[in-house]
Amino acid sequence: MCGIIGVVGASDTLATLLEGLERLEYRGYDSAGVALSGAGGTWRARAAAGTESVLALKLECEDAPTGFRTGLGHTRWATHGAPEAINAHPHLDCAGNIAIIHNGIIENHGELQEELESRGHVFTSVTDSEVLAHLIEEARAAGQDLTEAVRTSLLTVRGAFALAALDATEPDVIVAARRVSPLVVGTAPGVTYLASDVPAILDKASAFYAVNDDEIVRLGPEGFRAIDLEGAPVRLRPLSIDWDLETAQKGGYDDFMTKEINEQPDALRATLLDRRHRDNVITFDEMSLSDDELRDVTRIVLVAAGTSYHAALVAKYAIERWARVSCEVDISSEYRYRDPVVEIGTLVIGVSQSGETIDTIQATREAQRRGAHVVAVSNVVDSSLAREANAVIYTRAGLEVSVASTKAFVAQVAALELFALRLAQLRGTLPERDVEALYLGLQAVGAQVAVALSRRDDVTAVADALAGARDFFFLGRHVGFPTALEGALKFKELTYLHAEGYPAGELKHGPLALIEPGVVVVVVATDPSVHEKILSNISEVKARGASVVAVATDDDETISSVADFILRVPATEPMFSPMIDIVPLQIFAYATARGLHHNVDRPRNLAKTVTVE
């Protein structure tokens, strides 16, 4: 989950690299580094200063030599080796000519390092990545050009990588390759760019191209050419990018998270836009599976991680209630290790904001290997998950920069519930009038989210009143349970305080032992079908001294008699409620974190996209 940028042919190479790294800090900020290469050799600078690593790197670059037209930059989220300057990328070969940057994990780095050290190579870091520099060094010494050296080196490694390499003895060339971890190429007249994410080079390049798995790209000032791992020429697929640089900036807000929380109504409207034809049939332009294939589905498995997992849990309720299809939800990182059963009629849905979450990609690959059809739910066009799936539902939430996901959650829930309605249409499990009513209700959720957002000050006042509390439990029933899980996740991500999400019915099966004065219990209490049960749970924790914060609908007159604080939201169809109920919980976590003076966009130890297992 590191950030990568490269440039060949620029007159302002170092400035381009540093600017790109600032935009990539959400991918990792433990350390940062650059390497410049030309006829005069390879120059490198690195720094490790936590969230200020790029700023520290700029100071290291103040005396950088001029005239270099080729360079690489990297911002790191540590996996192998502590977040120290010695482990920061770029890494060099023994002679100091070759520099590499890498995102991913080389699984067989230990045995490769032993072999390389036995042949005289000296390692200077405690990372898995450095083996790549020495492998390429050996291939170059055998007479191979840089492209061939990268290709043959990759034949010996196992794992995931987005790799870029330069060599001072072959000026004006960068060679890059990708397996699993994302990589894009950009071009402009006389300059070629490379990045792990489009925003890093968005205002520099005029055309963009996706690098697929096991493709190797040679970049020069005049453009690029690509081959596969066997050496055969390949063509990179052009990307259609409809972002402008402004969407990657804060838009006048104090931080990206505030901007993205406030973009949720727009994210919902965009996700639902033009999803129904005149004959009232719900459609997905990216749905390449036929109606018959979808109608014949007998079992659905959703695989996801983190916030996407919670969105998938909500979808399970909708799919089973509306489409009457057996549905289960798996944590992506566990799916392929439990020898899953994939029967005829199994559909697997992979859910990932970035479409690059490695555990989810590997889970869907395993499902396809076992014969399942795969649908991807992703926010990024041409992401790895989208390219490999049989069909794609794009959430259209726009660029999300803050590490703690917000608008992606509501967009994923909307897209998955729309899919549940389409299945219900195909299977005839709901009368068409009910599908129509639910579809119109889903369209109205954006306006209801806007109402919840307008009450930000009320939520902030509750957060201020509870400042000093250190233990929080989030409870819910039915779809309120995954909402509680997501609320707890946002809270712990941002505040670094103890927060646990539980199904309220499990309270007496253990968690009640932890309830005492000073504990805060946040209860999602918006579903009328389980309202009496939730009131009973509130009484149980109140009797043991907890302070209670309830998320309740505007028309709930009973909640005020049992809750200490109430976060009001508009009433809606219960299946839609998570998209509204999560809003005050997001703001509650945000306000508490700001009160603790935390960086809400970049929580400690976390990165935006998990691209390593």
PyMOL commands that set and color helices and strands:
alter all, ss='L'
color gray80, all
select helices_A, chain A and resi 13-23+25-27+50-60+85-87+109-118+130-141+146-154+198-201+245-248+256-262+264-272+291-295+306-323+332-335+358-369+384-388+407-427+432-443+445-453+456-465+480-495+504-509+511-514+528-542+559-561+574-595
alter helices_A, ss='H'
color red, helices_A
select strands_A, chain A and resi 3-8+31-38+41-47+70-76+91-92+98-106+159-167+174-179+184-188+191-195+207-210+215-220+223-228+233-234+237-239+299-304+326-331+346-352+373-378+391-394+471-476+498-503+520-524+547-553+565-569
alter strands_A, ss='S'
color yellow, strands_A
deselect
rebuild
show_as cartoon
